Amino acid sequence: MTAERKAWRKGLAGRLRTLVGRNEAEFARQIGIEPATFNTYTTGKTAPPVYVIWRVSQVTGCDLNVLVAGSAREAPAGGVQ
């Protein structure tokens, strides 16, 4: 994995933590995933699949583009894998 992709994943993790707040376990259940799995996304260990990003966007009202890219500068070249 390139440094750029790692940086993107960490940025996404930070945006998730900001959106969700303190009760990650409750939020994870609300979007239909296990809290331990959601924790891997909020710590940047793994990137969430598209359906999780979409669900977070739906529940929080955060624009999907902002959630994924934060800013154009953070989006990895060649897209997200």
C-alpha positions in Angstrom: 0.0 0.0 0.0 1.3 3.4 -0.9 1.9 6.2 1.6 -0.8 8.2 -0.2 -3.4 5.4 0.4 -2.4 5.1 4.0 -2.8 8.8 4.5 -6.3 8.7 2.9 -7.3 5.8 5.2 -6.1 7.7 8.3 -8.0 10.8 7.1 -11.2 8.8 6.6 -10.7 7.3 10.1 -10.5 10.8 11.6 -13.6 11.9 9.7 -15.5 8.9 11.0 -14.4 9.5 14.6 -15.5 13.2 14.3 -18.9 12.3 12.9 -19.7 9.5 15.3 -18.5 11.0 18.5 -17.9 9.0 21.7 -20.4 6.1 21.3 -18.9 4.2 18.4 -20.4 0.9 19.6 -24.0 2.3 19.5 -23.4 3.9 16.1 -22.0 0.7 14.7 -25.1 -1.2 15.7 -27.2 1.6 14.2 -25.6 1.1 10.8 -25.7 -2.7 11.1 -22.1 -3.8 11.8 -20.2 -5.1 14.8 -18.6 -2.5 17.0 -15.2 -4.3 16.8 -15.4 -4.1 13.0 -16.3 -0.4 13.1 -13.4 0.2 15.4 -11.0 -1.1 12.7 -12.3 1.7 10.5 -12.1 4.5 13.1 -8.5 3.6 14.0 -7.4 3.4 10.4 -6.4 -0.3 10.5 -8.7 -1.1 7.6 -10.8 1.0 5.2 -14.5 0.4 5.3 -16.3 -1.1 2.3 -18.4 1.2 0.2 -21.7 0.1 1.8 -20.5 1.1 5.2 -19.3 4.5 3.9 -22.7 5.0 2.2 -24.6 4.0 5.4 -22.5 6.4 7.5 -23.4 9.2 5.1 -27.1 8.3 5.3 -27.2 8.2 9.0 -25.1 11.3 9.8 -26.2 13.4 6.8 -22.6 14.0 5.8 -22.2 14.5 2.1 -20.7 11.3 0.7 -18.0 13.2 -1.2 -16.9 15.0 1.9 -16.8 11.8 3.9 -14.7 9.9 1.3 -12.3 12.7 0.2 -12.5 15.3 2.9 -10.9 17.6 0.4 -9.6 17.0 -3.1 -6.1 17.1 -1.7 -6.8 14.0 0.5 -8.3 11.8 -2.3 -5.8 9.2 -3.5 -4.7 9.3 -7.1 -6.3 6.5 -9.1 -9.2 6.1 -6.7 -9.7 4.1 -3.5 -9.1 0.4 -3.4 
